[in-house]
Amino acid sequence: MEELLSILNDRHPDIDFTTREHLIDEAVLDSMDIVSMVQEIAETFDVTITARDIKPENFNSAKALYALIQRLQDEE
């Protein structure tokens, strides 16, 4: 989780990603953030994030995003 929080904090150091939810719903993360994060997450966690994985509920919080990463790691 620390690596993920580092990725998120690199983009928005002013946000507390440990407690903040609704990152997509409240426009904290935009499409450019997501596109750049997908590549970095894929490299950092050795997972493949497909287009079907890129949906708001998977990116609305660090917790949801980490759950996606764990699911993808389990599938590989």
C-alpha positions as CSV (number, residue, x, y, z in Angstrom):
1,M,0.0,0.0,0.0
2,E,2.9,2.4,0.7
3,E,4.1,2.2,-2.9
4,L,0.6,3.0,-4.1
5,L,0.3,6.0,-1.7
6,S,3.6,7.2,-3.0
7,I,2.3,7.1,-6.6
8,L,-0.8,9.0,-5.6
9,N,1.1,11.5,-3.5
10,D,3.4,12.3,-6.3
11,R,0.4,13.6,-8.3
12,H,-1.4,15.4,-5.5
13,P,0.7,15.9,-2.3
14,D,-2.0,18.0,-0.8
15,I,-4.5,15.1,-0.6
16,D,-4.6,12.6,2.3
17,F,-5.1,9.5,0.3
18,T,-5.3,7.3,3.4
19,T,-8.7,8.7,4.3
20,R,-10.0,10.5,1.2
21,E,-12.7,8.7,-0.8
22,H,-14.6,9.7,-3.9
23,L,-11.4,10.7,-5.8
24,I,-13.2,10.4,-9.1
25,D,-16.6,11.6,-8.0
26,E,-15.1,14.7,-6.5
27,A,-12.7,15.2,-9.4
28,V,-9.6,14.9,-7.3
29,L,-8.2,12.5,-10.0
30,D,-8.8,13.3,-13.6
31,S,-8.4,11.2,-16.8
32,M,-4.8,12.4,-17.2
33,D,-4.0,11.3,-13.7
34,I,-5.5,7.9,-14.3
35,V,-3.7,7.3,-17.6
36,S,-0.3,8.1,-16.1
37,M,-1.0,6.1,-13.0
38,V,-2.1,3.0,-14.9
39,Q,1.4,2.7,-16.5
40,E,3.2,3.4,-13.2
41,I,1.0,1.0,-11.3
42,A,1.5,-1.7,-13.9
43,E,5.3,-1.4,-13.7
44,T,5.5,-1.1,-9.9
45,F,3.1,-3.9,-9.1
46,D,3.8,-6.1,-12.2
47,V,0.1,-6.2,-13.2
48,T,-1.9,-5.6,-16.4
49,I,-4.7,-3.1,-16.0
50,T,-7.1,-3.4,-18.9
51,A,-9.7,-1.0,-20.2
52,R,-12.4,-3.0,-18.4
53,D,-10.6,-2.3,-15.1
54,I,-10.5,1.5,-15.7
55,K,-13.8,2.4,-14.1
56,P,-14.6,4.9,-11.4
57,E,-15.2,2.4,-8.6
58,N,-11.7,1.1,-9.0
59,F,-10.1,4.5,-8.7
60,N,-12.4,6.3,-6.2
61,S,-10.0,5.6,-3.2
62,A,-6.6,4.3,-2.5
63,K,-8.3,1.3,-0.8
64,A,-10.3,0.5,-3.9
65,L,-7.3,0.9,-6.1
66,Y,-5.2,-1.3,-3.9
67,A,-8.0,-4.0,-4.0
68,L,-7.8,-3.9,-7.8
69,I,-4.1,-4.3,-7.7
70,Q,-4.4,-7.3,-5.3
71,R,-7.1,-8.9,-7.5
72,L,-4.9,-8.5,-10.6
73,Q,-1.9,-10.0,-8.8
74,D,-4.0,-13.0,-7.7
75,E,-5.2,-13.5,-11.3
76,E,-1.6,-13.6,-12.8
